[in-house]
Amino acid sequence: MSGRSGRALAKSEALICGSITVSMNVQENIQFDQRAFRDAMGCFASAVTVISTTTEDGKAVGTTVNSFNSVSLDPPLVLFCLGREATNYDHFMASGRFAVNILRQDQDHISNGFASDGANFFQTLEAETSSLGNPLIPDTLATFDCKIEATHDGGDHIILIGRVNELRHDPDGDPLVYYRGRYSAVAAKS
Ligand SMILES: Cc1cc2nc3c(=O)[nH]c(=O)nc-3n(C[C@H](O)[C@H](O)[C@H](O)COP(=O)(O)O)c2cc1C
């Protein structure tokens, strides 16, 4: 699907988290419960990223994203999912490139900033520019500089696949974690 207007999930799903089981079948309109879907997905702890790009006139913009993941080692591909109604949707599509900024544990204010004002929050930071021309948040845990390789329909989101051109990471720092709708932190098992 190429347009921005999305459609909901189109197949039956059974989501199981702890002792709660919820059946969903969107096509037949049976028990579609978005709250339960969100709550169950919240069991999947993730790191927090800001995905950045530039507007056509060169302004740095970004969006807080936890749907980031790796796809392929060879070639090196990553993905994230972007809401079709996101403010910066057209900028990602037009630039054809993005950077992934993985936030450190103490950078929750940056996550909140890009979640609420992704069009302007770079103005509060001293961003660097990547080789591909993407803005980079200073002092993050890791960055991936990517060209958009493909896009795929993801219901009310679009799935963007990026080919990694350059990366860097800090082997010692800890990530900001998002879990059950709240920020959290990693703790090593003893
Ligand atoms: C922790 C966290 C993770 C998020 N993950 C995503 C995501 O994966 N994809 C997405 O499109 N929006 C995600 N959002 C929401 C966007 O950051 C942003 O709030 C949303 O696009 C609305 O802002 P906008 O109207 O300026 O686009 C996330 C927000 C937070 C706080």
The ligand as an SDF file (V2000), in Angstrom:
LIG
                    3D

 31 33  0  0  0  0  0  0  0  0999 V2000
    9.3710    5.2850   23.8080 C   0  0  0  0  0  0  0  0  0  0  0  0
    8.6440    5.6980   22.5430 C   0  0  0  0  0  0  0  0  0  0  0  0
    8.7080    4.8870   21.4210 C   0  0  0  0  0  0  0  0  0  0  0  0
    8.0650    5.2530   20.2280 C   0  0  0  0  0  0  0  0  0  0  0  0
    8.1700    4.4380   19.1380 N   0  0  0  0  0  0  0  0  0  0  0  0
    7.6160    4.8180   17.9500 C   0  0  0  0  0  0  0  0  0  0  0  0
    7.7960    4.0160   16.7900 C   0  0  0  0  0  0  0  0  0  0  0  0
    8.4380    2.9700   16.8120 O   0  0  0  0  0  0  0  0  0  0  0  0
    7.2550    4.4640   15.6220 N   0  0  0  0  0  0  0  0  0  0  0  0
    6.5240    5.6230   15.5640 C   0  0  0  0  0  0  0  0  0  0  0  0
    6.0490    5.9730   14.4730 O   0  0  0  0  0  0  0  0  0  0  0  0
    6.3290    6.3980   16.6650 N   0  0  0  0  0  0  0  0  0  0  0  0
    6.8700    6.0250   17.8400 C   0  0  0  0  0  0  0  0  0  0  0  0
    6.7120    6.8110   18.9550 N   0  0  0  0  0  0  0  0  0  0  0  0
    5.8750    8.0330   18.8510 C   0  0  0  0  0  0  0  0  0  0  0  0
    6.6390    9.1850   18.1960 C   0  0  0  0  0  0  0  0  0  0  0  0
    7.8820    9.4420   18.8460 O   0  0  0  0  0  0  0  0  0  0  0  0
    5.8290   10.5030   18.2330 C   0  0  0  0  0  0  0  0  0  0  0  0
    5.4430   10.7550   19.5550 O   0  0  0  0  0  0  0  0  0  0  0  0
    4.6120   10.4070   17.3440 C   0  0  0  0  0  0  0  0  0  0  0  0
    5.0330   10.2500   16.0100 O   0  0  0  0  0  0  0  0  0  0  0  0
    3.7330   11.6860   17.4470 C   0  0  0  0  0  0  0  0  0  0  0  0
    4.4920   12.8310   17.1780 O   0  0  0  0  0  0  0  0  0  0  0  0
    4.2880   13.6640   15.8170 P   0  0  0  0  0  0  0  0  0  0  0  0
    2.8290   13.9780   15.7390 O   0  0  0  0  0  0  0  0  0  0  0  0
    5.1700   14.8650   15.9600 O   0  0  0  0  0  0  0  0  0  0  0  0
    4.7250   12.7650   14.6860 O   0  0  0  0  0  0  0  0  0  0  0  0
    7.3410    6.4700   20.1580 C   0  0  0  0  0  0  0  0  0  0  0  0
    7.2780    7.2860   21.2950 C   0  0  0  0  0  0  0  0  0  0  0  0
    7.9350    6.9150   22.4690 C   0  0  0  0  0  0  0  0  0  0  0  0
    7.8770    7.8260   23.6780 C   0  0  0  0  0  0  0  0  0  0  0  0
  1  2  1  0
  2  3  1  0
  2 30  2  0
  3  4  2  0
  4  5  1  0
  4 28  1  0
  5  6  2  0
  6  7  1  0
  6 13  1  0
  7  8  2  0
  7  9  1  0
  9 10  1  0
 10 11  2  0
 10 12  1  0
 12 13  2  0
 13 14  1  0
 14 15  1  0
 14 28  1  0
 15 16  1  0
 16 17  1  0
 16 18  1  0
 18 19  1  0
 18 20  1  0
 20 21  1  0
 20 22  1  0
 22 23  1  0
 23 24  1  0
 24 25  2  0
 24 26  1  0
 24 27  1  0
 28 29  2  0
 29 30  1  0
 30 31  1  0
M  END
$$$$
